[in-house]
């Protein structure tokens, strides 16, 4: 096991310093002055663990765990270290965060389908459902954050005709050859570009609603249950866990703690999904007893949950900021379509002087 004091990558202002044994939280020693933990420090740790065991046996709950924690005088007055901005903003590179816009797109399509059904526009509803399912089958599953391209496809599609079956009363036997077997219904024309405009309006409204909800969640104040709270808080908590595990991977001396958290997330990962209970997950983690693993790493679940909540609040603020450019994304889709129309109408060569490029864009020529 690598000695923490010999780990040159461990810094004094690391946010995970408090997760190490209490005797190692004082001023860092020079390599020449390395020494084993003092006997009073070891006795203090032993006394804390014994008191914790007694509190658990008496059913004192998590409040007793906070009451029996014993810290050295040198570190008791030390304020909680703050995470650096670069560490918190690492969520942008996380694969989970790329699904934020995918979540927004999926919910926008569902909302638009609900609006079509409320207006009894069966033709538009059937066409949009079929187009969306076809796009989901063709998309690259391995590359999240690409669902916004569905609007590009709608803008580049020409008018289509869709058959809408009508419900009629059944007459005679289904196998009677003398009956007219022609399906009853009607045809209607669908303009995909108009459907895309409707989806953009739903998407912009939903993004504004999510920004308001994220602001409430990031404030940390008591509030009523929000419509998409589990979906947003679950994603933010997942990113916070991922960021914490990444930071711990940079500290070889904290491999035990990283393994502890990674196992916890793997076992309880469903609680971070849309149908889970993220607050219940954090509560269960916070109620776990303080323990020392691998003989040297102190695991303090209440402190871990506190750090996760602080990280999650900053991630939620960053998520709200990312949703503010939804209108700009729509303007980019429209401008790209108009540019493609202009190039196709003027015969401008593009994409490696491919003369047949305009033929692949129906409705532009």
C-alpha positions as CSV (number, residue, x, y, z in Angstrom):
1,X,0.0,0.0,0.0
2,X,1.3,3.4,-0.9
3,X,2.0,5.7,2.0
4,X,-0.1,8.8,1.7
5,X,2.8,11.0,3.0
6,X,5.0,9.8,0.2
7,X,2.4,10.5,-2.5
8,X,3.7,13.6,-4.2
9,X,0.4,14.0,-6.0
10,X,-1.5,14.5,-2.8
11,X,-2.0,18.2,-2.1
12,X,-2.8,20.0,1.1
13,X,-6.0,21.6,-0.3
14,X,-7.4,18.3,-1.6
15,X,-11.2,18.1,-1.0
16,X,-10.7,14.5,0.1
17,X,-8.2,15.1,2.9
18,X,-10.8,14.5,5.5
19,X,-11.5,11.0,4.3
20,X,-8.1,9.8,5.5
21,X,-7.4,8.7,9.1
22,X,-7.6,11.4,11.7
23,X,-4.0,11.1,12.7
24,X,-3.0,12.1,9.2
25,X,-5.0,15.3,9.1
26,X,-2.4,17.6,10.8
27,X,0.3,19.5,9.1
28,X,2.0,17.5,6.4
29,X,5.4,16.1,7.5
30,X,8.6,16.4,5.4
31,X,9.8,13.1,4.0
32,X,12.8,13.2,6.4
33,X,10.5,13.4,9.4
34,X,8.2,10.5,8.7
35,X,6.9,8.8,11.8
36,X,4.2,6.4,12.8
37,X,1.0,7.8,14.2
38,X,1.2,8.8,17.9
39,X,-0.4,6.7,20.6
40,X,-2.8,9.4,21.7
41,X,-4.1,9.8,18.1
42,X,-4.6,6.0,17.8
43,X,-6.4,6.0,21.2
44,X,-8.7,8.8,20.0
45,X,-9.7,6.8,16.9
46,X,-10.3,3.7,19.0
47,X,-12.4,5.6,21.4
48,X,-14.5,7.0,18.6
49,X,-15.1,3.6,17.0
50,X,-16.1,2.1,20.4
51,X,-18.5,4.9,21.0
52,X,-20.0,4.5,17.5
53,X,-20.5,0.7,18.1
54,X,-22.2,1.4,21.4
55,X,-24.5,4.0,19.8
56,X,-25.5,1.7,17.0
57,X,-26.2,-1.1,19.4
58,X,-28.5,1.2,21.3
59,X,-30.3,2.2,18.1
60,X,-29.3,5.9,18.5
61,X,-29.5,6.5,14.7
62,X,-27.5,8.8,12.5
63,X,-27.7,11.6,15.1
64,X,-25.5,9.7,17.5
65,X,-22.9,9.1,14.7
66,X,-22.4,12.8,14.5
67,X,-22.2,13.1,18.2
68,X,-19.4,10.6,18.7
69,X,-17.0,11.8,16.0
70,X,-13.7,12.8,17.5
71,X,-11.3,14.9,15.6
72,X,-7.9,16.2,16.6
73,X,-7.7,19.8,17.8
74,X,-5.5,20.7,14.9
75,X,-8.2,19.8,12.3
76,X,-11.3,20.5,14.3
77,X,-11.1,24.2,13.5
78,X,-10.2,23.7,9.9
79,X,-13.0,24.8,7.5
80,X,-14.4,22.4,5.0
81,X,-12.2,22.6,1.9
82,X,-13.8,24.0,-1.2
83,X,-13.6,22.1,-4.5
84,X,-11.9,23.9,-7.3
85,X,-14.0,25.2,-10.2
86,X,-12.1,23.1,-12.8
87,X,-12.9,19.9,-10.8
88,X,-16.6,20.8,-10.6
89,X,-16.8,21.8,-14.3
90,X,-15.4,18.4,-15.4
91,X,-19.1,17.4,-15.7
92,X,-19.0,18.7,-19.2
93,X,-16.8,15.8,-20.3
94,X,-19.0,13.2,-18.6
95,X,-21.0,11.0,-20.9
96,X,-24.1,11.3,-18.6
97,X,-24.2,15.1,-19.1
98,X,-24.4,14.7,-22.8
99,X,-27.7,13.0,-22.3
100,X,-29.2,16.2,-20.8
101,X,-30.1,17.5,-24.3
102,X,-31.3,14.0,-25.2
103,X,-33.6,14.0,-22.3
104,X,-34.9,17.4,-23.3
105,X,-35.5,16.2,-26.9
106,X,-37.3,13.0,-25.9
107,X,-39.6,14.9,-23.5
108,X,-40.3,17.5,-26.1
109,X,-41.4,14.9,-28.6
110,X,-43.6,13.3,-26.0
111,X,-45.2,16.6,-25.1
112,X,-45.8,17.4,-28.8
113,X,-47.5,14.0,-29.3
114,X,-49.7,14.7,-26.3
115,X,-50.7,18.0,-27.9
116,X,-51.6,16.4,-31.2
117,X,-53.7,13.8,-29.3
118,X,-55.5,16.6,-27.4
119,X,-56.3,18.4,-30.6
120,X,-57.4,15.1,-32.2
121,X,-54.9,15.5,-34.9
122,X,-54.4,11.8,-35.6
123,X,-52.6,12.3,-38.8
124,X,-49.8,14.4,-37.3
125,X,-49.6,12.2,-34.3
126,X,-49.2,9.0,-36.3
127,X,-46.7,10.5,-38.6
128,X,-44.6,12.0,-35.8
129,X,-44.6,8.8,-33.8
130,X,-43.5,6.8,-36.9
131,X,-40.8,9.4,-37.8
132,X,-39.4,9.5,-34.2
133,X,-39.3,5.7,-33.9
134,X,-37.5,5.4,-37.2
135,X,-35.0,8.1,-36.2
136,X,-34.3,6.3,-32.9
137,X,-33.6,3.1,-34.7
138,X,-31.1,4.8,-37.0
139,X,-29.3,6.9,-34.4
140,X,-25.9,6.1,-33.0
141,X,-26.5,4.5,-29.6
142,X,-22.8,4.8,-28.7
143,X,-22.8,8.6,-29.2
144,X,-25.1,10.5,-26.8
145,X,-26.2,14.0,-27.3
146,X,-27.2,13.5,-31.0
147,X,-31.0,13.5,-30.7
148,X,-31.2,17.2,-31.7
149,X,-30.4,16.1,-35.2
150,X,-34.0,14.9,-35.5
151,X,-35.0,18.5,-36.2
152,X,-32.4,18.7,-39.0
153,X,-34.1,15.7,-40.6
154,X,-37.5,17.2,-40.3
155,X,-36.4,20.5,-41.9
156,X,-34.8,18.6,-44.7
157,X,-37.8,16.4,-45.5
158,X,-40.4,17.2,-48.1
159,X,-44.2,17.0,-47.6
160,X,-45.5,13.5,-47.0
161,X,-48.9,11.9,-47.2
162,X,-50.0,9.6,-44.4
163,X,-53.0,7.3,-44.2
164,X,-55.2,7.7,-41.1
165,X,-57.4,4.6,-40.5
166,X,-60.9,5.4,-39.2
167,X,-62.8,3.2,-36.8
168,X,-65.9,1.7,-38.4
169,X,-68.5,-0.8,-37.2
170,X,-67.6,-4.3,-38.4
171,X,-70.2,-5.9,-40.7
172,X,-70.4,-9.5,-41.8
173,X,-67.7,-12.2,-41.5
174,X,-64.1,-11.2,-41.8
175,X,-63.6,-14.1,-44.3
176,X,-66.6,-13.2,-46.5
177,X,-65.1,-12.8,-50.0
178,X,-68.1,-10.8,-51.2
179,X,-67.6,-7.9,-48.7
180,X,-65.5,-4.9,-49.6
181,X,-62.2,-5.4,-47.8
182,X,-60.9,-1.9,-48.5
183,X,-59.6,-0.2,-45.3
184,X,-61.6,2.7,-44.2
185,X,-59.8,6.0,-43.5
186,X,-58.4,9.1,-45.1
187,X,-55.1,10.6,-46.3
188,X,-53.6,13.8,-45.0
189,X,-50.5,15.8,-45.9
190,X,-47.8,16.4,-43.3
191,X,-45.2,19.2,-43.6
192,X,-42.3,18.1,-41.5
193,X,-40.9,21.6,-41.2
194,X,-44.0,22.8,-39.5
195,X,-43.9,19.9,-37.1
196,X,-40.3,20.8,-36.3
197,X,-41.4,24.3,-35.5
198,X,-43.9,23.0,-33.0
199,X,-41.3,20.7,-31.4
200,X,-38.9,23.7,-31.1
201,X,-41.6,25.7,-29.3
202,X,-42.2,22.8,-26.9
203,X,-38.4,22.3,-26.4
204,X,-37.9,26.0,-25.6
205,X,-40.7,26.0,-23.0
206,X,-39.5,22.8,-21.4
207,X,-36.0,24.1,-21.2
208,X,-37.2,27.3,-19.4
209,X,-39.2,25.1,-17.0
210,X,-36.2,22.9,-16.3
211,X,-34.0,26.0,-15.7
212,X,-36.5,27.2,-13.0
213,X,-36.6,23.7,-11.4
214,X,-32.8,23.4,-11.4
215,X,-32.5,26.9,-9.8
216,X,-34.8,25.6,-7.0
217,X,-32.8,22.4,-6.6
218,X,-29.5,24.2,-6.6
219,X,-30.7,26.6,-3.8
220,X,-30.9,23.7,-1.4
221,X,-34.1,25.2,0.2
222,X,-37.1,23.2,1.1
223,X,-39.7,22.9,-1.7
224,X,-42.6,21.0,-3.0
225,X,-42.0,18.1,-5.3
226,X,-41.2,19.3,-8.8
227,X,-42.6,17.6,-12.0
228,X,-39.1,16.6,-13.2
229,X,-37.2,16.6,-10.0
230,X,-36.2,13.0,-9.9
231,X,-35.0,13.1,-13.6
232,X,-32.9,16.3,-13.1
233,X,-31.6,15.5,-9.6
234,X,-30.7,12.0,-10.5
235,X,-28.6,13.1,-13.5
236,X,-26.9,15.8,-11.4
237,X,-26.1,13.2,-8.6
238,X,-24.8,10.7,-11.1
239,X,-22.4,13.4,-12.5
240,X,-21.4,14.3,-8.9
241,X,-20.6,10.7,-8.2
242,X,-18.6,10.4,-11.4
243,X,-16.6,13.5,-10.6
244,X,-15.8,12.3,-7.1
245,X,-14.7,8.9,-8.4
246,X,-12.5,10.6,-11.0
247,X,-10.8,12.8,-8.3
248,X,-10.2,9.8,-6.1
249,X,-8.6,7.9,-8.9
250,X,-5.9,10.5,-8.9
251,X,-5.0,9.6,-5.3
252,X,-3.4,6.1,-5.1
253,X,-3.8,6.2,-1.3
254,X,-7.6,6.5,-1.7
255,X,-8.1,3.5,-3.8
256,X,-10.0,1.8,-1.0
257,X,-12.5,4.7,-0.7
258,X,-12.9,4.8,-4.5
259,X,-13.7,1.1,-4.6
260,X,-16.2,1.6,-1.7
261,X,-18.1,4.4,-3.6
262,X,-17.9,2.6,-7.0
263,X,-19.5,-0.5,-5.5
264,X,-22.2,1.6,-3.9
265,X,-23.1,3.3,-7.2
266,X,-23.0,0.1,-9.2
267,X,-25.4,-1.6,-6.8
268,X,-27.8,1.3,-6.4
269,X,-27.5,2.8,-9.9
270,X,-31.2,2.3,-10.6
271,X,-32.0,4.9,-7.9
272,X,-30.5,7.6,-10.1
273,X,-32.8,6.9,-13.0
274,X,-36.1,8.6,-13.8
275,X,-38.1,5.9,-11.8
276,X,-35.7,5.8,-8.9
277,X,-35.4,7.7,-5.6
278,X,-32.2,9.8,-5.5
279,X,-32.9,11.3,-2.1
280,X,-33.6,7.9,-0.6
281,X,-30.2,6.8,-2.0
282,X,-28.3,9.6,-0.3
283,X,-30.2,9.1,2.9
284,X,-29.3,5.4,3.0
285,X,-25.6,6.3,2.3
286,X,-25.6,8.9,5.0
287,X,-27.0,6.5,7.6
288,X,-24.1,4.0,7.1
289,X,-21.7,3.8,10.0
290,X,-18.2,5.4,10.0
291,X,-15.6,2.8,9.4
292,X,-11.9,2.3,8.5
293,X,-11.3,0.1,5.5
294,X,-8.0,-1.5,4.4
295,X,-6.6,-0.5,7.8
296,X,-5.8,3.1,6.9
297,X,-8.7,4.8,5.0
298,X,-11.5,6.4,7.1
299,X,-14.9,6.3,5.4
300,X,-17.2,8.9,6.7
301,X,-20.6,8.5,4.9
302,X,-22.2,11.7,6.3
303,X,-19.2,13.7,5.2
304,X,-19.3,12.1,1.7
305,X,-23.0,12.9,1.3
306,X,-22.4,16.5,2.3
307,X,-19.6,16.7,-0.3
308,X,-21.9,15.1,-2.9
309,X,-24.7,17.6,-2.2
310,X,-22.3,20.5,-2.6
311,X,-21.1,19.2,-5.9
312,X,-24.6,18.4,-7.1
313,X,-25.7,22.0,-6.5
314,X,-22.9,23.3,-8.6
315,X,-23.6,20.7,-11.3
316,X,-27.3,21.8,-11.3
317,X,-26.3,25.4,-11.8
318,X,-24.1,24.4,-14.8
319,X,-27.0,22.3,-16.2
320,X,-29.3,25.3,-16.0
321,X,-26.7,27.4,-17.8
322,X,-26.4,24.7,-20.5
323,X,-30.1,24.8,-21.2
324,X,-30.1,28.5,-21.7
325,X,-28.7,28.1,-25.2
326,X,-31.7,26.1,-26.4
327,X,-33.0,29.0,-28.5
328,X,-29.6,29.4,-30.1
329,X,-29.5,25.8,-31.1
330,X,-32.8,26.2,-32.9
331,X,-31.6,29.3,-34.7
332,X,-28.6,27.2,-35.8
333,X,-30.8,24.5,-37.2
334,X,-32.9,27.1,-39.2
335,X,-29.8,28.9,-40.5
336,X,-28.2,25.7,-41.6
337,X,-31.3,24.7,-43.4
338,X,-31.5,28.1,-45.2
339,X,-27.9,27.9,-46.1
340,X,-28.4,24.5,-47.6
341,X,-31.3,25.8,-49.6
342,X,-29.3,28.7,-50.9
343,X,-26.4,26.4,-51.9
344,X,-28.7,24.0,-53.6
345,X,-30.7,26.6,-55.5
346,X,-27.5,28.4,-56.7
347,X,-25.7,25.2,-57.6
348,X,-22.9,25.9,-55.2
349,X,-20.4,23.0,-55.0
350,X,-19.9,21.7,-51.5
351,X,-18.6,18.8,-49.6
352,X,-15.7,18.0,-51.7
353,X,-17.2,19.3,-55.0
354,X,-19.8,16.6,-54.9
355,X,-22.2,17.6,-57.7
356,X,-24.9,15.2,-56.5
357,X,-25.0,16.5,-53.0
358,X,-28.2,18.6,-53.7
359,X,-30.0,15.4,-54.9
360,X,-29.8,14.0,-51.4
361,X,-31.9,16.9,-49.9
362,X,-35.5,16.4,-51.0
363,X,-37.6,19.5,-51.3
364,X,-34.7,21.9,-51.8
365,X,-34.6,21.8,-55.6
